[in-house]
Amino acid sequence: MTILIIEDEKTIRENIQELLNKNGYQTLATQNGEDTLQVVEKENLQLVLLDIHLPLEDGFSLCKKIKKIKNIPVIFLTSDSRSKSELKSIQVGGIDYITKPFSKGILLEKIKRATKKNPLDYKEITKEEYTLDLHLSILKYKKKEIELTRNEFRILYYFFTNEKRIITKEELLEYLWNDKYYLDENILTVNLGRLRKKAKEIGIEELIKTERKKGYTL
């Protein structure tokens, strides 16, 4: 099994190669987009570990190009822990997202799982008894499911990745539209109302709770 590591920092790249080689994987490594695409075209790869911050071209753009050549599973391995970056990694075709510094055991386990399953399998996040399908934008609960619009999905994804804290209206608006002073907050209120209504249709009585004068929680 051959894994391609795309990482411009030499020490990190060599450490990952050493770890994977010791655990029975064959590895190849590149530092930039041009070299990477040549390797993807020529080699029989089972997995790509991809950093976001690369010279000349970011990992998101490179992931799209890789997917056009071959449908290889891609795990993003990065120091960028922002939820919007994790969301973008999913949107461009990544199947997982690991932040640095990372546990060697976690990395090996995620590689094991990624190479066992079909890269077309859907990725899901489960909180409590609720499951958010990140590929189909579907909310699932007790064998029932309902489809979400783009904004409904983005709102709910933000709550799922910020589960145990209060999220303000201003924070949500800035996350969704990057301009909390320009957009009317009524649009957010409408989307939250639709989300709650859809949740009730599949049996979830209180999906997003209002914390008076503070914001919202999952």
Secondary structure, DSSP 8 states (H G I E B T S, - for coil): -EEEEE-S-HHHHHHHHHHHHHTT-EEEEESSHHHHHHHHHHS--SEEEE-S--SSS-HHHHHHHHHHH----EEEEES---HHHHHHHHHTT-SEEEESS--HHHHHHHHHHHHHS-TTS--EEEETTEEEETTTTEEEETTEEEE--HHHHHHHHHHHTTTTS-B-HHHHHHHHHS-TTTS-HHHHHHHHHHHHHHHHHTT-S-SSEEETTTEEE-
